Amino acid sequence: MNFKEIIEHNKQNVRNIIRLITKETNEDLEQEVFVRVWKNQDKYVEKGSFKTWINTIAKNLSKDYLKSATRRVQQNSTADDEVINSIKDSKATPELTLLSKIRQKRIIQAIESLRPKFKEVIILSDIDGYTYEEIAQKLNIPIGTVKSRIYNAKKELANQLEDLL
């Protein structure tokens, strides 16, 4: 597999990991992940999958980014800023936390109630971050079937969770 294919097969997954950890889209961080993969490809040991190795690099770089960003904010803040930052956010009330947990539970229940073929593709695409092509290969089905199942699964979820949308 050439390097361009490695990037194409792992791009969305790396993007999802970065977004999950940093809560933002960061193309510079994505690029840094693939630069590290390219520079260290000779250090890859075939104990786990190549995808897992790339995911680990993405996770570690994202965590390092957060640490450095936090450090920059702390260095630039004054004593007044520290007092303001230490005040609790009134938005994070116990009621909102409870509502968030209830909402999350409803979403999980809705996914669990899907027919197995729909549930499988939704988990692989939206939770595990696989591309349509990867799902088609993994399940040994045509890509059109993957797209159709994802469409129908999302439609069913939207109907079940209409009040949350």
C-alpha positions in Angstrom: 0.0 0.0 0.0 1.5 3.4 -1.0 1.4 6.3 1.3 -1.4 8.1 -0.5 -3.7 5.0 0.0 -2.7 5.0 3.7 -3.8 8.6 4.1 -7.1 8.0 2.2 -7.9 4.8 4.2 -7.2 6.5 7.6 -8.1 10.1 7.0 -11.7 10.1 8.3 -10.7 8.0 11.4 -7.8 10.3 12.3 -10.2 13.3 11.9 -12.8 11.7 14.1 -10.2 10.9 16.8 -8.8 14.5 16.8 -12.3 15.9 16.9 -13.3 13.6 19.7 -10.3 14.5 21.9 -9.8 18.2 21.0 -13.4 19.1 20.4 -12.4 20.9 17.2 -11.4 20.2 13.6 -7.7 20.7 13.2 -6.2 20.1 9.8 -2.7 20.9 11.1 -2.9 18.1 13.6 -4.2 15.7 11.0 -1.2 16.6 8.8 1.1 16.1 11.7 -0.3 12.6 12.3 0.5 11.5 8.8 4.0 13.2 8.9 4.7 11.2 12.0 3.4 8.0 10.3 5.6 8.6 7.3 8.7 9.4 9.4 8.3 6.4 11.7 6.9 3.8 9.4 10.1 1.8 9.8 9.4 1.6 13.5 6.0 0.0 13.1 6.0 -3.5 14.6 3.3 -5.9 13.2 2.0 -6.8 16.6 -1.3 -5.0 16.0 -3.1 -3.6 13.0 -1.6 -0.7 11.1 -4.8 1.3 11.6 -4.5 0.9 15.4 -0.9 2.2 15.3 -2.1 5.3 13.3 -5.0 5.8 15.8 -2.5 5.7 18.7 -0.4 8.3 17.0 -3.5 10.5 16.5 -4.6 10.1 20.1 -1.2 10.9 21.5 -0.7 14.0 19.3 -4.2 15.2 20.2 -3.5 14.8 23.9 -0.1 16.6 23.5 -1.9 19.4 21.6 -4.4 19.8 24.4 -1.6 19.9 27.0 0.3 22.6 25.1 -2.8 24.6 24.4 -3.7 24.5 28.1 -0.2 25.5 29.0 -0.3 28.5 26.6 -3.6 29.7 28.1 -2.2 29.4 31.7 1.0 31.3 30.8 -1.0 34.1 29.2 -3.6 34.5 31.9 -3.4 37.1 34.7 -4.4 36.6 38.3 -7.8 38.1 37.5 -8.2 35.6 34.7 -7.4 32.7 37.0 -10.2 33.9 39.4 -12.7 34.2 36.6 -11.7 30.7 35.2 -12.1 29.1 38.6 -15.7 30.2 39.0 -18.0 27.3 38.1 -20.0 27.6 34.9 -23.7 27.9 35.9 -24.7 26.1 32.7 -23.4 22.8 34.1 -26.2 22.3 36.6 -27.2 18.9 37.9 -30.5 19.2 36.0 -28.7 19.7 32.7 -26.3 16.9 33.5 -29.2 14.6 34.2 -31.0 15.6 31.0 -27.9 15.0 29.0 -27.6 11.5 30.4 -31.2 10.7 29.7 -30.8 12.0 26.1 -27.7 9.8 25.7 -29.5 6.8 27.1 -32.4 7.3 24.6 -30.0 7.5 21.7 -28.3 4.3 22.8 -31.6 2.6 23.2 -32.7 3.8 19.7 -29.5 2.4 18.2 -30.0 -0.9 20.1 -33.5 -1.2 18.7 -32.4 -1.0 15.1 -32.5 -4.1 12.9 -29.1 -5.9 13.2 -28.0 -5.0 9.6 -28.8 -1.3 10.2 -27.3 -1.3 13.7 -24.1 -2.8 12.4 -23.5 -0.1 9.7 -24.4 2.8 12.0 -21.9 1.6 14.7 -19.2 1.0 12.1 -19.6 4.4 10.4 -20.7 6.9 13.1 -19.1 5.4 16.2 -16.1 3.5 14.9 -15.4 6.0 12.1 -15.0 3.6 9.2 -15.5 4.8 5.6 -18.2 3.4 3.4 -15.5 1.5 1.5 -14.1 0.0 4.6 -17.5 -1.1 5.8 -18.3 -2.7 2.5 -15.0 -4.7 2.7 -15.5 -5.6 6.3 -19.1 -6.8 5.8 -18.4 -8.2 2.3 -21.3 -6.2 0.7 -21.5 -3.7 -2.1 -20.9 0.0 -1.2 -24.4 0.8 -2.5 -25.8 -1.5 0.1 -23.8 0.2 2.8 -25.1 3.6 1.7 -28.6 2.4 1.6 -28.5 0.8 5.1 -26.9 3.9 6.6 -29.6 6.1 5.0 -32.4 3.8 6.3 -30.9 3.5 9.7 -30.6 7.3 10.1 -34.1 7.7 8.9 -35.4 5.2 11.5 -33.3 6.9 14.2 -34.7 10.3 13.2 -38.2 9.0 13.5 -37.5 7.4 16.9 -35.7 10.5 18.3 -37.9 13.1 16.6 -38.5 14.9 20.0 -34.8 15.2 20.6 -34.0 16.8 17.3 
